Amino acid sequence: MSKRINVMLPDRTLAVLNRVAPRGGRSRFVSEAVLHFVATNGRRNLGEQLKLGYQANADESLKIAAEWFPLEEEASQPRRGGHRGKTSK
């Protein structure tokens, strides 16, 4: 379903629109342009929000990593002595 609206555009914007969209195709062009703009800016804004969140939590993340690093190092070392795998008969 489509709705008719009245939109005011600056002369310069209308001139560009008339060059890139044929008469009768302007509504479709404007619709696609708006959807593209929103999708592109939405992804960019999401990326910015994620970046800011990671930066805000960087100190806490480093603290947690520093606390767990020795345990991960110990767990990754091969076991020595008394540990044997299954024996075959």
Secondary structure, DSSP 8 states (H G I E B T S, - for coil): ----------HHHHHHHHHHS-TT-HHHHHHHHHHHHHHHHHHHHHHHHHHHHHHHTHHHHHHHHHHHHHHHHHHHS---SS-------
